[in-house]
Amino acid sequence: MSNQLHIREWIIVALFLGLLLGISAFALAKNCWNCQPPKVPHEKISVKVTGAVAKPGTYTVSKQGGVSALLSLAEPLPNAILTEKIKIQKQGSDSILHIPCEEYTLVELVGAVCKEGEYKLPKKTRICDLPKFVEFSPDVDPSFLKRKRLLKEGELLNIPKRIGTKKKKKITG
């Protein structure tokens, strides 16, 4: 028995390998054709931008630019809320992008605060939230700062001092 293949057997092996190579090439070429991104024409859209922006108005941008292109043109204000998912809304035939803004409550603080005066605080701020925004004097009454009451617009809030804290008298001489 011979350990070598006959010429007919070599031809069959070569045809089989050629067939495998052809199938592999076809599959690879088909995958490459499917991987190419579809060519989309650069459509333009007109969107009316409103809300917390320095330059409200109607802007025309490409669809691919989307919200980020509109924001760069309209220039959001410092109190604009950009953390939420902002989407272009359809209202009839119009496209509108509304940028919400953070609302504030104006209150006047006196008493055991380091700096008395008016403070612009986020809406729905409670007395217990004040330490996040205001620096208090060391003799502030800590029980007062545990209250959960909402602050009111234009309110004058007297922050009490701890009971037993005496005022220092000035010595004149």
Backbone as CSV, one residue per row, in Angstrom:
resi,resn,N_x,N_y,N_z,CA_x,CA_y,CA_z,C_x,C_y,C_z
1,MET,0.840,-1.178,0.000,0.000,0.000,0.000,0.882,1.236,0.000
2,SER,0.545,2.171,-0.799,1.345,3.376,-0.981,0.806,4.504,-0.094
3,ASN,1.732,5.301,0.467,1.356,6.423,1.326,1.104,7.695,0.525
4,GLN,1.215,7.671,-0.762,1.026,8.857,-1.591,-0.349,8.839,-2.241
5,LEU,-0.882,10.057,-2.500,-2.178,10.192,-3.160,-1.981,10.124,-4.675
6,HIS,-2.978,9.550,-5.343,-2.937,9.519,-6.808,-3.348,10.877,-7.336
7,ILE,-3.074,11.102,-8.583,-3.357,12.400,-9.215,-4.839,12.745,-9.143
8,ARG,-5.723,11.757,-9.287,-7.166,12.008,-9.201,-7.553,12.472,-7.794
9,GLU,-6.934,11.908,-6.792,-7.225,12.292,-5.414,-6.737,13.725,-5.129
10,TRP,-5.594,14.087,-5.691,-5.094,15.456,-5.543,-6.040,16.462,-6.201
11,ILE,-6.573,16.096,-7.351,-7.518,16.975,-8.055,-8.773,17.171,-7.205
12,ILE,-9.278,16.125,-6.563,-10.475,16.224,-5.716,-10.192,17.122,-4.501
13,VAL,-9.010,16.957,-3.875,-8.637,17.794,-2.726,-8.527,19.255,-3.159
14,ALA,-7.909,19.511,-4.301,-7.753,20.880,-4.796,-9.111,21.502,-5.102
15,LEU,-10.015,20.752,-5.731,-11.355,21.262,-6.014,-12.116,21.567,-4.709
16,PHE,-12.002,20.688,-3.726,-12.666,20.888,-2.448,-12.144,22.151,-1.747
17,LEU,-10.807,22.324,-1.722,-10.226,23.518,-1.113,-10.625,24.782,-1.872
18,GLY,-10.674,24.703,-3.184,-11.093,25.843,-4.000,-12.545,26.213,-3.720
19,LEU,-13.400,25.191,-3.565,-14.798,25.432,-3.246,-14.927,26.119,-1.881
20,LEU,-14.197,25.647,-0.874,-14.219,26.286,0.455,-13.720,27.723,0.388
21,LEU,-12.652,27.955,-0.352,-12.107,29.294,-0.510,-13.112,30.220,-1.203
22,GLY,-13.812,29.736,-2.209,-14.814,30.535,-2.923,-15.990,30.891,-2.026
23,ILE,-16.474,29.922,-1.237,-17.590,30.182,-0.322,-17.183,31.219,0.730
24,SER,-15.970,31.084,1.272,-15.484,32.032,2.277,-15.373,33.439,1.703
25,ALA,-14.852,33.555,0.489,-14.706,34.859,-0.152,-16.073,35.487,-0.396
26,PHE,-17.044,34.681,-0.834,-18.390,35.192,-1.082,-19.031,35.697,0.222
27,ALA,-18.911,34.929,1.310,-19.486,35.325,2.600,-18.826,36.600,3.125
28,LEU,-17.521,36.696,2.986,-16.799,37.884,3.437,-17.221,39.116,2.631
29,ALA,-17.335,38.957,1.316,-17.734,40.082,0.468,-19.162,40.519,0.788
30,LYS,-20.059,39.574,1.058,-21.449,39.904,1.381,-21.509,40.688,2.696
31,ASN,-20.730,40.273,3.708,-20.704,40.996,4.983,-20.158,42.402,4.811
32,CYS,-19.150,42.595,3.993,-18.587,43.927,3.780,-19.586,44.851,3.101
33,TRP,-20.372,44.319,2.180,-21.372,45.150,1.509,-22.435,45.602,2.509
34,ASN,-22.805,44.726,3.452,-23.825,45.075,4.438,-23.300,46.036,5.504
35,CYS,-21.986,46.098,5.718,-21.406,46.934,6.771,-21.343,48.406,6.402
36,GLN,-21.416,48.719,5.153,-21.295,50.112,4.744,-22.536,50.878,5.180
37,PRO,-22.343,52.062,5.807,-23.507,52.831,6.237,-24.305,53.301,5.029
38,PRO,-25.617,53.327,5.190,-26.436,53.790,4.067,-26.187,55.270,3.814
39,LYS,-26.216,55.634,2.571,-25.988,57.029,2.219,-27.306,57.782,2.341
40,VAL,-27.310,58.733,3.288,-28.510,59.518,3.556,-28.246,60.949,3.085
41,PRO,-29.157,61.486,2.334,-28.959,62.879,1.923,-29.000,63.784,3.154
42,HIS,-28.252,64.866,3.131,-28.194,65.801,4.244,-29.468,66.639,4.259
43,GLU,-30.490,66.097,4.936,-31.752,66.825,5.030,-31.618,67.951,6.036
44,LYS,-32.257,69.043,5.738,-32.261,70.196,6.642,-33.635,70.266,7.300
45,ILE,-33.631,70.673,8.566,-34.885,70.884,9.267,-34.867,72.269,9.911
46,SER,-36.034,72.876,10.008,-36.183,74.164,10.684,-36.843,73.907,12.030
47,VAL,-36.197,74.413,13.083,-36.688,74.173,14.445,-36.753,75.498,15.185
48,LYS,-37.867,75.735,15.858,-38.022,76.926,16.682,-37.498,76.585,18.079
49,VAL,-36.498,77.350,18.568,-35.896,77.125,19.880,-36.442,78.175,20.848
50,THR,-36.985,77.698,21.982,-37.563,78.589,22.990,-37.017,78.224,24.360
51,GLY,-37.312,79.046,25.346,-36.953,78.733,26.728,-35.699,79.448,27.180
52,ALA,-34.881,78.746,27.956,-33.709,79.330,28.610,-32.510,79.403,27.672
53,VAL,-32.636,80.237,26.626,-31.548,80.442,25.668,-31.342,81.934,25.446
54,ALA,-30.109,82.312,25.121,-29.796,83.720,24.876,-30.346,84.199,23.537
55,LYS,-30.410,83.293,22.554,-30.849,83.674,21.205,-32.004,82.772,20.751
56,PRO,-33.214,83.000,21.275,-34.343,82.191,20.800,-34.663,82.529,19.357
57,GLY,-35.243,81.590,18.655,-35.612,81.836,17.265,-35.702,80.540,16.490
58,THR,-35.876,80.667,15.181,-35.972,79.504,14.300,-34.640,79.301,13.606
59,TYR,-34.126,78.087,13.698,-32.827,77.742,13.110,-33.002,76.584,12.141
60,THR,-32.217,76.615,11.058,-32.211,75.532,10.086,-30.880,74.803,10.211
61,VAL,-30.959,73.509,10.533,-29.767,72.685,10.716,-29.981,71.353,10.006
62,SER,-28.893,70.614,9.810,-29.038,69.280,9.227,-29.597,68.346,10.290
63,LYS,-30.334,67.325,9.837,-30.931,66.378,10.781,-29.862,65.687,11.620
64,GLN,-28.692,65.460,11.033,-27.626,64.779,11.778,-27.086,65.656,12.902
65,GLY,-27.102,66.969,12.748,-26.612,67.872,13.790,-27.511,67.854,15.008
66,GLY,-28.810,67.802,14.778,-29.799,67.665,15.820,-29.740,68.700,16.928
67,VAL,-30.019,68.232,18.152,-30.138,69.096,19.321,-28.829,69.812,19.636
68,SER,-27.696,69.127,19.497,-26.410,69.764,19.845,-26.119,70.958,18.932
69,ALA,-26.444,70.849,17.662,-26.234,71.977,16.750,-27.154,73.140,17.117
70,LEU,-28.386,72.839,17.478,-29.332,73.892,17.864,-28.888,74.585,19.153
71,LEU,-28.382,73.804,20.118,-27.923,74.396,21.377,-26.727,75.319,21.155
72,SER,-25.825,74.938,20.272,-24.662,75.798,20.031,-25.068,77.111,19.360
73,LEU,-26.106,77.087,18.550,-26.575,78.308,17.893,-27.391,79.193,18.839
74,ALA,-28.250,78.577,19.675,-29.160,79.341,20.535,-28.520,79.771,21.852
75,GLU,-27.388,79.228,22.219,-26.630,79.576,23.429,-27.467,79.486,24.714
76,PRO,-27.497,78.305,25.352,-28.265,78.131,26.588,-27.788,79.064,27.701
77,LEU,-28.722,79.531,28.514,-28.420,80.392,29.655,-27.881,79.554,30.817
78,PRO,-27.237,80.197,31.793,-26.690,79.436,32.928,-27.743,78.665,33.718
79,ASN,-28.996,79.145,33.739,-30.026,78.433,34.490,-30.782,77.408,33.641
80,ALA,-30.290,77.134,32.433,-30.925,76.129,31.567,-30.705,74.746,32.150
81,ILE,-31.738,73.930,32.107,-31.640,72.553,32.586,-31.313,71.680,31.377
82,LEU,-30.060,71.259,31.305,-29.619,70.442,30.165,-29.372,68.994,30.574
83,THR,-29.707,68.661,31.813,-29.466,67.294,32.280,-30.565,66.343,31.829
84,GLU,-31.729,66.871,31.542,-32.821,66.031,31.073,-32.614,65.684,29.602
85,LYS,-33.313,64.647,29.153,-33.273,64.281,27.744,-34.112,65.302,26.976
86,ILE,-33.449,66.125,26.172,-34.132,67.179,25.428,-34.401,66.670,24.019
87,LYS,-35.652,66.760,23.604,-36.029,66.265,22.279,-36.753,67.354,21.495
88,ILE,-36.635,67.270,20.188,-37.376,68.157,19.300,-38.803,67.620,19.233
89,GLN,-39.761,68.490,19.551,-41.171,68.101,19.560,-41.852,68.564,18.281
90,LYS,-42.794,67.787,17.807,-43.599,68.173,16.646,-44.915,68.731,17.141
91,GLN,-45.276,69.921,16.684,-46.576,70.512,16.975,-47.186,70.905,15.643
92,GLY,-48.029,70.033,15.147,-48.586,70.241,13.808,-47.473,70.105,12.784
93,SER,-47.277,71.148,11.976,-46.214,71.111,10.970,-44.921,71.735,11.490
94,ASP,-44.947,72.273,12.722,-43.774,72.947,13.286,-42.947,71.985,14.146
95,SER,-41.639,72.230,14.190,-40.737,71.518,15.083,-40.258,72.515,16.130
96,ILE,-40.379,72.131,17.413,-40.048,73.043,18.505,-39.100,72.347,19.483
97,LEU,-38.087,73.100,19.912,-37.171,72.624,20.948,-37.273,73.609,22.106
98,HIS,-37.828,73.139,23.229,-37.982,74.016,24.396,-36.936,73.619,25.434
99,ILE,-36.129,74.595,25.850,-35.099,74.372,26.863,-35.657,74.844,28.204
100,PRO,-35.919,73.912,29.147,-36.460,74.330,30.442,-35.411,75.053,31.272
101,CYS,-35.876,75.879,32.200,-34.939,76.604,33.055,-35.250,76.319,34.516
102,GLU,-34.213,76.440,35.312,-34.373,76.259,36.738,-35.032,77.510,37.300
103,GLU,-36.059,77.301,38.123,-36.773,78.429,38.712,-36.229,78.689,40.104
104,TYR,-36.294,79.932,40.516,-35.723,80.344,41.790,-36.773,80.979,42.690
105,THR,-36.479,80.939,43.995,-37.245,81.643,45.015,-36.306,82.664,45.640
106,LEU,-36.759,83.895,45.747,-35.942,84.954,46.342,-36.378,85.127,47.792
107,VAL,-35.440,84.934,48.737,-35.741,85.102,50.159,-34.673,85.989,50.787
108,GLU,-35.040,86.626,51.920,-34.070,87.428,52.658,-33.783,86.712,53.967
109,LEU,-32.493,86.489,54.238,-32.089,85.785,55.455,-31.375,86.749,56.393
110,VAL,-31.793,86.748,57.660,-31.150,87.557,58.699,-30.952,86.671,59.920
111,GLY,-30.167,87.136,60.866,-29.953,86.387,62.101,-28.637,85.636,62.069
112,ALA,-28.680,84.359,62.342,-27.469,83.545,62.506,-26.910,83.077,61.162
113,VAL,-26.732,84.005,60.227,-26.088,83.706,58.940,-24.812,84.521,58.863
114,CYS,-23.825,84.008,58.143,-22.563,84.739,58.014,-22.751,86.023,57.209
115,LYS,-23.649,85.971,56.226,-23.885,87.152,55.396,-25.392,87.359,55.258
116,GLU,-25.902,88.377,55.918,-27.330,88.675,55.817,-27.623,89.291,54.456
117,GLY,-28.823,89.033,53.958,-29.232,89.635,52.694,-30.141,88.727,51.896
118,GLU,-30.315,89.097,50.603,-31.189,88.330,49.715,-30.434,87.139,49.129
119,TYR,-31.141,86.029,49.040,-30.584,84.809,48.477,-31.528,84.289,47.402
120,LYS,-30.954,83.905,46.285,-31.705,83.317,45.184,-31.507,81.804,45.290
121,LEU,-32.562,81.105,45.678,-32.488,79.665,45.936,-33.407,78.916,44.967
122,PRO,-33.084,77.669,44.651,-33.964,76.895,43.758,-35.378,76.780,44.331
123,LYS,-36.381,76.782,43.440,-37.768,76.598,43.877,-37.850,75.299,44.664
124,LYS,-38.798,75.233,45.561,-39.054,74.076,46.410,-37.916,73.802,47.385
125,THR,-37.141,74.847,47.722,-36.119,74.700,48.756,-36.817,74.737,50.113
126,ARG,-36.405,73.863,50.986,-36.955,73.788,52.342,-35.935,74.371,53.316
127,ILE,-36.384,74.672,54.516,-35.471,75.198,55.537,-34.336,74.198,55.780
128,CYS,-34.647,72.907,55.788,-33.615,71.887,56.024,-32.587,71.817,54.888
129,ASP,-32.898,72.404,53.728,-31.957,72.430,52.591,-31.020,73.631,52.643
130,LEU,-31.299,74.609,53.487,-30.515,75.849,53.522,-29.005,75.627,53.696
131,PRO,-28.544,74.674,54.535,-27.089,74.497,54.671,-26.363,74.177,53.362
132,LYS,-27.067,73.727,52.347,-26.436,73.466,51.037,-26.089,74.767,50.314
133,PHE,-26.794,75.859,50.677,-26.666,77.102,49.926,-26.151,78.290,50.745
134,VAL,-26.239,78.197,52.064,-25.960,79.348,52.928,-24.952,78.937,54.003
135,GLU,-24.046,79.862,54.328,-23.107,79.617,55.421,-23.670,80.279,56.682
136,PHE,-23.770,79.473,57.745,-24.344,79.964,58.997,-23.251,80.271,60.002
137,SER,-23.595,81.152,60.967,-22.652,81.452,62.045,-22.612,80.243,63.001
138,PRO,-21.541,80.110,63.779,-21.400,78.945,64.654,-22.502,78.832,65.709
139,ASP,-23.162,79.947,66.048,-24.185,79.897,67.088,-25.603,79.697,66.550
140,VAL,-25.745,79.161,65.330,-27.056,78.909,64.747,-27.758,77.801,65.539
141,ASP,-29.083,77.920,65.642,-29.891,76.907,66.331,-30.068,75.709,65.385
142,PRO,-29.420,74.561,65.658,-29.499,73.417,64.741,-30.902,72.831,64.627
143,SER,-31.723,72.973,65.666,-33.085,72.420,65.590,-33.928,73.182,64.557
144,PHE,-33.652,74.473,64.373,-34.386,75.252,63.378,-34.094,74.737,61.969
145,LEU,-32.842,74.330,61.730,-32.435,73.883,60.387,-32.932,72.481,60.044
146,LYS,-33.690,71.873,60.953,-34.266,70.543,60.673,-35.697,70.647,60.152
147,ARG,-36.241,71.847,60.119,-37.618,72.040,59.659,-37.733,71.756,58.165
148,LYS,-38.885,71.201,57.781,-39.083,70.811,56.384,-40.038,71.738,55.628
149,ARG,-40.315,72.896,56.198,-41.221,73.842,55.560,-40.585,74.435,54.299
150,LEU,-41.402,74.572,53.245,-40.929,75.208,52.007,-40.755,76.700,52.216
151,LEU,-39.730,77.263,51.593,-39.526,78.709,51.636,-40.501,79.374,50.675
152,LYS,-40.935,80.589,51.037,-41.903,81.318,50.219,-41.206,82.468,49.501
153,GLU,-41.701,82.784,48.331,-41.163,83.887,47.529,-41.252,85.192,48.312
154,GLY,-40.119,85.929,48.403,-40.084,87.223,49.061,-40.084,87.164,50.582
155,GLU,-39.963,85.996,51.144,-40.033,85.814,52.594,-38.809,86.401,53.305
156,LEU,-39.029,86.968,54.486,-37.949,87.406,55.373,-37.844,86.335,56.452
157,LEU,-36.726,85.627,56.459,-36.551,84.511,57.389,-35.469,84.870,58.399
158,ASN,-35.876,84.923,59.678,-34.934,85.217,60.750,-34.402,83.892,61.287
159,ILE,-33.132,83.604,61.023,-32.513,82.358,61.470,-32.128,82.536,62.939
160,PRO,-32.738,81.764,63.850,-32.471,81.976,65.282,-31.109,81.446,65.716
161,LYS,-30.623,82.061,66.796,-29.372,81.610,67.407,-29.707,80.585,68.475
162,ARG,-28.735,79.769,68.804,-28.886,78.744,69.827,-29.227,79.417,71.159
163,ILE,-30.136,78.822,71.902,-30.526,79.380,73.195,-29.339,79.264,74.148
164,GLY,-29.084,80.322,74.880,-27.962,80.323,75.816,-26.731,81.004,75.246
165,THR,-26.801,81.421,73.995,-25.686,82.135,73.391,-25.834,83.606,73.736
166,LYS,-24.834,84.156,74.356,-24.896,85.565,74.751,-24.107,86.403,73.775
167,LYS,-24.566,87.604,73.607,-23.842,88.550,72.764,-22.682,89.115,73.561
168,LYS,-21.578,89.300,72.917,-20.401,89.873,73.576,-20.564,91.378,73.665
169,LYS,-20.283,91.915,74.833,-20.394,93.348,75.019,-19.075,94.000,74.658
170,LYS,-19.173,95.137,74.056,-17.959,95.879,73.714,-17.495,96.625,74.953
171,ILE,-16.228,96.501,75.220,-15.666,97.192,76.373,-15.088,98.508,75.879
172,THR,-15.565,99.576,76.449,-15.075,100.894,76.061,-14.271,101.468,77.221
173,GLY,-13.276,102.085,76.943,-12.514,102.610,78.059,-11.580,103.617,77.665
